[in-house]
Amino acid sequence: MLTPRQIEQLYDAHAAGLFHYISSIVRCETQAKDLLHDLFLKLQHQGLPNLESERAWLTRLAHHLCIDWMRHHGTRRQAEERSASEPRPLFQPQPDPDAAEFAQRVEKALADLPPEQRSVAHLKLWQGLTFEEIATVQAIPLNTAASRYRYALEKLRSLLRPLYDEIQPP
């Protein structure tokens, strides 16, 4: 069992990243907050095992909570459809209209990725996890994590090529 101080330290160190990861899957801010809360309640009662990477282990717990939530609240397909139709902003609102349009187009391209590629890209780019950690978090082979990331980058390149060409100086 963890002390309140240990929970507080874990929360300060990992809550923001875990929240972004959870919300990228469940696509609902309120539900993401609830799942994050559930994760830390679970930690308080079960404790933290001896770990090589706290972040990877916590992200794996978050991943499993999301999967359980999707099973409880409908099929994975329904969640994927909702996820694709409701892109969540990943960037702060921009006062510069060009920066705002750029952020909007990048968010749209990310939303167009298949969910398994989007989640691997999110873990790699925004959470900074290694492929080994991603494989552990998602309970997939290491090569699958790497190939999903590669496919995500290829698709993002093709989707964002017109934007790149547009902003490239002559």
Secondary structure as UniProt FT lines:
FT   HELIX           4..26
FT   HELIX           29..46
FT   HELIX           54..72
FT   HELIX           76..85
FT   HELIX           97..111
FT   HELIX           115..125
FT   HELIX           131..138
FT   HELIX           142..167
//
